[in-house]
């Protein structure tokens, strides 16, 4: 991912939190001679000093049939994004797009059946924790759990992270604030989210 110096995010804690909060990724590799992407949630965890993702895709997915141990894979994570009109500036300029995104490279390892169940438990526990009556993998019937045989689970050891935060950092204080005001007055959730990220960025820099 192309990242001008001004838009680089090199804060490890912030990046890790982003990956946890925006865990629905696009998993990309080369399948049958062409680039292939699968949308799937990934679970981030730290083991010692290293970061890992765990997740799964359907075995019927051609990508699953092409994955092999130690293959390099790319996972793309998107955060809030929105259009920025140049009509909001006090001078003539071009419109642009503000957004937050992270690209993660890593080496994949295919999990065995026991590891697959443990991986499913981590993912389910994460999202069920917010439910009124959370389910647990260990409480599901044998019949329901047979469906686990239809997925390919994996672990990705993260080797490289490219994090970008494009939030109009190239604008002066007056225009920066005016962009925030316009976004905050919008009815679009993504506009409000970017406005909030811009305010947080300004407080930290």
C-alpha positions as CSV (number, residue, x, y, z in Angstrom):
1,X,0.0,0.0,0.0
2,X,1.3,3.4,-0.9
3,X,1.6,5.6,2.2
4,X,3.1,9.1,2.1
5,X,5.1,9.9,5.2
6,X,2.4,12.3,6.5
7,X,-0.2,9.5,6.6
8,X,1.8,6.7,8.2
9,X,0.5,5.2,11.4
10,X,3.4,3.7,13.3
11,X,1.7,3.4,16.7
12,X,1.6,-0.4,17.6
13,X,-1.1,-0.1,20.3
14,X,-3.3,1.9,18.0
15,X,-2.9,-0.4,15.1
16,X,-3.6,-3.5,17.2
17,X,-6.8,-1.9,18.5
18,X,-7.8,-1.0,15.0
19,X,-7.3,-4.7,13.9
20,X,-9.5,-5.9,16.7
21,X,-12.2,-3.3,16.1
22,X,-12.2,-3.8,12.3
23,X,-11.6,-7.5,12.1
24,X,-13.6,-8.3,9.0
25,X,-10.8,-8.6,6.5
26,X,-10.3,-9.4,2.8
27,X,-7.9,-12.4,2.7
28,X,-5.8,-12.4,-0.6
29,X,-3.5,-14.9,-2.2
30,X,-3.0,-16.3,-5.7
31,X,-5.5,-19.0,-6.5
32,X,-5.5,-20.9,-9.8
33,X,-3.1,-18.4,-11.3
34,X,-5.0,-15.2,-10.4
35,X,-5.5,-13.0,-7.3
36,X,-8.3,-14.2,-5.1
37,X,-10.0,-12.5,-2.2
38,X,-12.3,-13.9,0.6
39,X,-14.1,-11.7,3.1
40,X,-13.8,-13.2,6.6
41,X,-13.4,-12.2,10.2
42,X,-10.0,-12.7,11.8
43,X,-9.1,-13.0,15.4
44,X,-6.0,-11.2,16.6
45,X,-3.9,-12.4,19.5
46,X,-0.4,-11.9,20.8
47,X,2.0,-14.7,21.6
48,X,5.1,-13.5,23.2
49,X,6.4,-10.7,21.0
50,X,4.6,-11.9,17.9
51,X,1.1,-11.2,16.5
52,X,-1.1,-13.8,15.0
53,X,-4.4,-14.0,13.2
54,X,-6.7,-17.0,13.3
55,X,-9.7,-17.6,11.1
56,X,-11.3,-19.9,8.6
57,X,-13.0,-20.2,5.2
58,X,-15.2,-22.8,3.6
59,X,-13.4,-25.8,2.2
60,X,-15.5,-25.5,-1.0
61,X,-13.9,-22.0,-1.6
62,X,-11.3,-22.4,-4.3
63,X,-8.9,-20.3,-2.1
64,X,-9.0,-22.9,0.6
65,X,-7.9,-25.6,-1.9
66,X,-4.9,-23.4,-2.8
67,X,-3.7,-22.5,0.7
68,X,-0.6,-24.2,1.9
69,X,1.8,-23.9,4.9
70,X,4.2,-21.0,4.9
71,X,2.5,-19.3,2.0
72,X,2.6,-15.5,2.2
73,X,-0.9,-14.0,2.4
74,X,-2.2,-10.5,2.5
75,X,-5.1,-9.4,4.7
76,X,-6.7,-6.0,4.1
77,X,-8.6,-4.2,6.9
78,X,-10.8,-1.1,6.2
79,X,-12.0,1.4,8.8
80,X,-14.2,4.4,8.3
81,X,-13.9,6.4,5.0
82,X,-15.6,9.3,3.3
83,X,-15.5,11.9,0.6
84,X,-14.0,15.3,1.3
85,X,-15.4,18.1,-0.9
86,X,-12.9,20.9,-1.8
87,X,-15.9,23.3,-1.6
88,X,-15.2,23.2,2.2
89,X,-11.8,24.9,1.8
90,X,-11.2,28.6,1.8
91,X,-9.2,28.2,-1.4
92,X,-9.4,26.4,-4.7
93,X,-8.2,22.8,-4.6
94,X,-9.2,19.2,-5.6
95,X,-11.6,17.0,-3.6
96,X,-10.2,13.9,-1.9
97,X,-11.1,10.9,0.3
98,X,-10.3,10.4,3.9
99,X,-9.9,6.9,5.3
100,X,-8.1,4.5,7.6
101,X,-6.8,1.2,6.4
102,X,-4.3,-1.5,7.4
103,X,-2.6,-4.1,5.2
104,X,-1.1,-7.1,7.0
105,X,1.3,-9.7,5.5
106,X,2.0,-13.0,7.1
107,X,2.8,-16.7,6.8
108,X,-0.1,-19.1,7.0
109,X,-0.3,-22.4,8.8
110,X,-3.2,-24.8,8.3
111,X,-4.8,-26.0,11.6
112,X,-5.7,-29.5,12.5
113,X,-9.2,-30.4,13.8
114,X,-8.5,-29.8,17.5
115,X,-6.9,-26.4,16.7
116,X,-9.9,-25.6,14.4
117,X,-12.3,-26.0,17.3
118,X,-10.2,-23.9,19.6
119,X,-10.0,-21.2,16.9
120,X,-13.8,-21.2,16.4
121,X,-14.2,-20.9,20.2
122,X,-12.0,-17.7,20.3
123,X,-14.0,-16.1,17.4
124,X,-17.4,-17.1,18.8
125,X,-16.6,-16.0,22.3
126,X,-15.4,-12.6,21.1
127,X,-18.7,-11.7,19.3
128,X,-21.1,-13.6,21.6
129,X,-19.8,-11.7,24.6
130,X,-22.0,-8.8,23.6
131,X,-25.2,-10.9,23.3
132,X,-27.9,-11.1,25.9
133,X,-27.8,-14.9,25.9
134,X,-24.3,-15.8,24.5
135,X,-23.8,-19.2,23.0
136,X,-20.6,-21.3,23.5
137,X,-19.0,-23.6,21.0
138,X,-18.6,-26.3,23.7
139,X,-22.4,-26.3,24.3
140,X,-23.3,-26.9,20.7
141,X,-24.6,-30.4,19.7
142,X,-22.5,-33.0,17.9
143,X,-24.8,-32.6,14.9
144,X,-24.2,-28.9,14.7
145,X,-20.5,-29.2,15.2
146,X,-20.2,-31.5,12.2
147,X,-20.3,-28.3,10.1
148,X,-16.8,-27.6,11.4
149,X,-15.6,-30.3,9.0
150,X,-16.6,-28.0,6.1
151,X,-14.2,-25.3,7.0
152,X,-10.4,-24.8,6.6
153,X,-9.0,-23.1,9.7
154,X,-5.6,-21.4,9.7
155,X,-3.3,-19.2,11.7
156,X,-1.3,-16.4,10.2
157,X,2.0,-15.2,11.8
158,X,2.2,-11.5,11.0
159,X,5.4,-10.5,9.3
160,X,4.7,-7.0,8.1
161,X,2.1,-4.3,8.8
162,X,1.3,-1.2,6.6
163,X,-1.0,1.2,8.4
164,X,-2.5,4.3,6.8
165,X,-4.5,7.1,8.4
166,X,-5.4,9.8,5.8
167,X,-7.3,12.5,7.7
168,X,-6.6,15.8,6.0
169,X,-3.3,16.2,7.9
170,X,-2.1,18.4,5.0
171,X,-4.6,21.1,5.8
172,X,-4.1,24.1,8.0
173,X,-6.0,24.5,11.3
174,X,-8.8,26.6,9.8
175,X,-9.6,24.2,7.0
176,X,-9.0,21.1,9.1
177,X,-11.6,22.3,11.6
178,X,-14.0,23.3,8.8
179,X,-13.8,19.7,7.4
180,X,-14.6,18.4,10.9
181,X,-17.6,20.7,11.2
182,X,-19.0,19.6,7.8
183,X,-18.6,15.9,8.6
184,X,-20.2,16.3,12.0
185,X,-23.2,18.0,10.5
186,X,-23.8,15.1,8.1
187,X,-26.4,12.4,8.6
188,X,-23.9,9.7,7.3
189,X,-22.4,7.5,10.0
190,X,-19.1,7.3,8.1
191,X,-18.8,11.1,7.9
192,X,-19.3,11.3,11.7
193,X,-16.8,8.5,12.3
194,X,-14.1,10.3,10.2
195,X,-14.8,13.6,12.1
196,X,-14.3,11.7,15.3
197,X,-11.0,10.3,14.1
198,X,-9.8,13.7,13.0
199,X,-10.6,15.2,16.4
200,X,-8.6,12.3,18.1
201,X,-5.7,12.8,15.7
202,X,-5.5,16.5,16.5
203,X,-5.5,15.9,20.2
204,X,-2.6,13.5,19.9
205,X,-0.5,15.6,17.5
